[in-house]
Amino acid sequence: MRKILVVGAGQSGLQLALGLQSRGYEVTLMSNRTADEIRSGRVMSTQCMFHTALQHERDLGLNFWESEAPRIEGLGVSVAAPDASRAVDWVGRLDGYAQSVDQRVKMAGWMEVFAQRGGQLVVHGAAVSDLDYFARTYDLVLVSAGKGELVSLFERDADRSPYAEPQRALAVAYVHGLGPRPEHPEFDAVRCNLVPGVGELFVMPTFTISGRADILFWEGLPGGPLDVFQGVRDPSEHLALTLELMERYTPWEYARATKVELTDAGATLAGRYAPTVRKPVGHLPGGGLVLGVADVVVANDPITGQGSNSAAKCAASYLESIVEHGDAPFDEAWMRSTFDRYWDTARHVTKWTNAMLAAPPEHVRNLIGAAGQLPPVADRFANGFNDPADFEEFFYEPAKAEAYLGSVAAAG
């Protein structure tokens, strides 16, 4: 029985640990917090998982909250005009529904299941010195803790990381009491509100520790009018600021948010980080090797909502690579090829996310505008969140975009 250590208990670490456990590996999971500490702590993300990522969870029988979480059937885009009206407003329908489950609920639940199934759970914040020891006692050490000292083991890949600084200031609030979107009260959708030159507001249904809720998520250009959450420690002040900015920049969303309240004392989060791709193999002082997982090695800005999706896809890809490798040693060549296999998917996410962080060129503005008149364009854009590789076919190059819009118009 091969012994594998997974360091980090987020979406990728836990999914991979549970997947390996189900395949008969002897798995140890290291977390810096207990399940109870995670469940009672602060929100960690704005996860909205689309069909492919959800299917990876179903394949492992880990979709414990699927019947309780809202079914997100659409993805809408609004673009603010200078007078705070909407220059663009449309919604595309998803081929397969998306769902969001608060990571406090999911990670705590998965961690308890891992322990119940006989996995060894170690609650300890791992340092590089710890990994130096563990690399000698395990067949494979996987690092999926995307923050802290361990990330320094993985060298930044400059060729794949165009940004050295954070491109957005992030501010999240989980709320109860949000009214339905009047344009589509019969189904739930993620709403992407673009405020040119200022930032973006994302609104998405979720399932949290107190049941159904919604997430209000501002992404602000650094130094701009949305970059005001640093230093705000009081959750109620954070919410008040969120709503004040909504009233100013996205009054159509504010109109349904006048009665909201925070879901709990840990329902807010603010921060920023630079989107970074890192080399996948970490070299320890004692000569051992560790393999980076998910956002340890590919950390994209959340503007395209891909974090949890990428984590699930990475865990699924790594699981296949580990199982297929059999009893052969997990050497550096294998680690690199395992990452390359995942990068074949992740590179599309990184390309699209970095493109969305920049001011949109004319052909992209034309695409977003045309989606309001051409439902097939809206639907294709929405489903790109599930499969970002499809953007290669119509999004990046003006000629491809023009040809695509022409073909849809002709067919209509």
N, C-alpha and C positions, 0 to 999 in steps of 0.2 A: 504494500500500500504506500503510495507516494505521499510525502508530507509537504504541504503547501501552507505558507503564511501569507495572509492578506492583511495589510496595514491600512486601516481607514474603513469606516463603516457608513459610507454614503451609498448612493444609488449603485455605482459600479462595484464597489468593494463588497457590499452585501449580496448583490445579485450574483456576482462571481463566486463568492464563498458558498452561497446556497446551491448554485449550480454544480460546483465541484463536489460539494457534499453529496448531492443526489447521484453523482457518478462514482461514488465510492472512494474518493480521496480523503485522506486524513487532513482536515482543514483547521487551522488556528486563525481566529480573527482578532485583531487588535483594534480597540476603539478607545478614544480618550474620554468617552463618557458612557455611563450606563444607559440602558433603555429608558429608565425613569427620568434621568437627567435630560435626555434628548426630548422626551415627550413634554416635559414641563419647562423647557427652555425657550429660546427665541426662535422665530421662524428663520429658515436657512436659505430659502430660494423661492422662485416663482414658477416652479415646474409645471409645464403643460406638455403632456406626453401624447404624441400622435400615434397613428395605428401601428406602424412597424415596431416602435419601442414597446407599446403595450403588448404586442404579440409576443415579444421576447419574454415578458413577465408571465403571460398565459402559458407559454411553452414550458415554463418551470413550475407552474401551479402557484404562482406568487401574486396573483391578481385578487387579493383578499378583499379589496374595497371597491371592486368594479360595479357591484350592484348599488352601492351607496353614493359614489361620486357622480356629479352631474355629467351627462353626456354632452360633449361639446361638438355640435354638428356643423358649425360654420366658422369662418374666419373673415372678419370685416376690416376694412381700411377706411379711415376718414383723414382728410388733409385739411388743415386749418388755413383759411384765408387771412390776410392781414387784419381784417375787421373782426376776427374770431368767429366768423360763420364758417360753413363747410364748403370748400371748393370741390371736394370729392367725397363721396360716401357710397360704399357698396359692401356687400357681403358675398363671399363665395362659399359653396357647400363642400364639405369634406366627404370623400368617398367612404372613409371609415372614421367613426367618431374618435375624438381625443378626450383625455381626462386629466385632471390635476388632483393629486392627493398630497396634502401637506407632508413634507418630508419628516416632520416630527412624528406624525402618525405612522408613516410607512417604515422609516428606519427603526423606530422603536419596536414595531410589530415584527419586522423581519429579524431583528436581532434576537428577540425572544424565541422565535421559531428556530433559528439557527442553534441556539443553546438547547432547546427542547429536543432537537433531532440529534443531539450528541456532539455537536461542535464545541471546540474549546474556545471560549470567549475570554479574552484577557483585556481588562479595562486598565489601560496604561498609555500615556502619551509617549510614543516611541521617539527616540533620538537616533542619530546616525550611529552612535556607539552601540546601541541595542541591535541595530540591523547588522552590524559587523559580526556580532555573536550569532544572530539567528541565521545568517547566510551560510554558516558552517553546519547548522543543525537541521535545516530544511532543504528539500530538493529545489524549491523555488520560492522566492520572496517577491510578492507583488505590492507595490506602493500605490495606494489609491487615496491617500490623504493629500488633498490639493492645496492645503495651506500649511505654513510652518516650516520648520528647519529642513524637513526631508526633501522638499521641493528643490533645495539648493544642490541636491545630488545630480539633478538633471540639467544639462547645459542648454541654454536658449539656442534655438535653431533660427539664426538671423535671417536666413533665406526665406523662411516660411512665416516670419513674424515682422510685418511691416511697421507695426506700432510699438514704440518703446514706452509710451505713456498711456494711462487710462483715457479712453475716448468718450466715456460717459460717467456722470455721477448718478448713482443708483439709489432709489428710495422706494421702499415697499411697505404697504399696509394691507393687512387682512381685515375685512369688514363684514358685518352682518347688516342687512337692511337696504341693500342696493336695489333699486327698482328695475324692472325689465327694460330692455331696449325697445322703444316703441316701434321701430322699423321691423323687428322680428320677435315679437313677444312669445311666439309659439315654439321657438327653439333657442338653445344657448349657443353663444359664439364667443370666441376671443375677439376683442376689438383692439385694433392698432390705430392709434390716433397720432398722426404725424404733424408736428408744428415746425415748419421750416425755419432753420436758423436757431431754434430753441431746444428741441428735443422731441421725445415721444412719450405718450401715455398709453400703457397697455392695461386692459381690464379683462379679467378672466375668472370664470366660475371655478371653484375649488371645493374640496372636502377637507375640513380641518378637524381639530380635536373636539369642537363643539358642533360639528355637522356641516351642512351646506354653507358656503360663504363665497365671497368674491375678493379678488386681489386687485388693488390699485397700485400700479407700478410706474413710476416716473423714471425716465432715462434723460438726463440733462447734459447738454454740452458743457464741459468744464469751464468754469468762469462765467457762465451765462445765468439767466434769471432762475433756472431750476436748480442751480448748484448752491443750495441753501440749507441742506440737511446735515452737513458736517457739524458735529458738536451738539445737535439736538438729541437729548437723552430722554426727555419725557415723551412717552408714547402719544399722549393726547395732543401735545404740541406738534408732534410729527404728523398726526392725522389732520389737525387744523391747517397746517402748512400745505399738505397734500390737496385738501379741498379748496383752499384759497387759490392755488395754482390752477386747479381744474376750472374754477369759476372764471379765471382770467383768460386761460388759453383754450380750454375745451368745454365751453358752457353747455354743450349738448350732453356731455357725460356728467357734468355737475348737476344738471337738472334731475337726474335719477339718484343722486348721491346725497341729497339734503338731509336724509334721515339715517345715514349710516353711523355705526359705532364699531369700535375695534372688537375683534372676536375674543381677545384675551390680553393679558398684560405683556405677553411676548410677541405681539402681532405686528411689530414694526422692525424694519431693518434698513440700514443705509451703508453705503460703501462705494468702492471703485477699485478696479484692477485693470492692468494692461493686458489686452488679448495676446497670448503667447503660445507658440508651439515650441516644445523642448525635445531634445534628443531622448530616445526611449530607454536607454540603458544607463543606470547609475552605477558608478564604480566606488566601492567602499574602501576605506583606508587599509583594511586587511586583505584586499584583493578580491573580495566577493562581489557579485553582481546582483542588482535588483532591477526589476522591470516596472516602469511607470505605467499607470492605468488612467484612462479617461482624462479628466482635466488637469492631472499632474503633467501630462505631456501635450494635450491639446485643450487650451483654455480659451474659449471664444467669448466675446461680449454677449450678454443675454438678449440683445436687440432682436435676434431672430428666434428666440425661444428654444434653443437647441441643446442646452446644457444637459438636462436629464435624458433627452433623446439620445444624445451622443454617448452618455455614460452607459445607457442600456445597450446600445449597439456595440460599444467597445467590450463590455462584459460578455456579450454573446459571441463576439468574434474571438476574444481571447479564450473563452471556454472551448470552442471548437479547436483552436490551435493546440491547446494543452492536451485535450483528449486524443487528437490525431497523432500527437507526438509519441504516445505510448511510453515506453520505458527509457527512451533515449535521454541523454543529459540536456538540461535546459541551459545551453551555452549561449554565448553572446550572439552568434549567428542566428540561432533560433529566436532569441528575443527580438532582434532587428526585423526578422522576417514576419514575426507575429505582429509587431507594430505596423509594418508596411501593409499587411493585409487589412488592418483596421484603417490605416491612413487612406486607403483607396476609397473608403466611404467618407472619412472625416475631412478630406481635402475639399470636398464640395461644400461642406458646412463652413469651413474656414474662409473659402473664397467668397461665398455668398454673404457671410456675416461681415467680413471686412468691406465688401462693396456697400452694404447697407449703412455702415458707419460713416461713409463719405457722403457729400452732397450728391443727390441723384443726377446723373446726366439727362439730357433731353429725352433720349429714347426710353429711359426708365420712367420718367414723368409721363410720357405718352402712354406707356403700358398701364400704369396705375390709373391714369385718367380714363383710358379706353375700357377698363374693367367695369366702370360704372354703366356703360352702354352695352357691353358684350358679356353676358353671363359666363360663357365658356372661358373667357380670359380670367374673370374673377375666380372661377372654380379651379383653374389650373394654378393660379398664383397661390390660392389657399392650400392646395394639395402639395405644393412645393415645400411646405413646412414639414411634411412627412418624408418627402424624397427630394432633398435639395439638389441632387444630381440633375434633375430635370431642368433647372435654371440654365444649364449649359446650352439648352436647345433654343432658348428664346429671350434670355434676359441680359446677357453681358454685351452682346455685339449689336450695334444699331441695325445692321443689315438683317440679322436674324429676327430681331424684334419687329422690324417693319414687314418682313415677309410673313411672320406669324400673324400679325394683326390683319394683314391683307387677306390671308387664307381664311381667318375666322369671319371677317366681314363678308367675304364672297360666299361662304357656306351659309351665312345667316340670311 
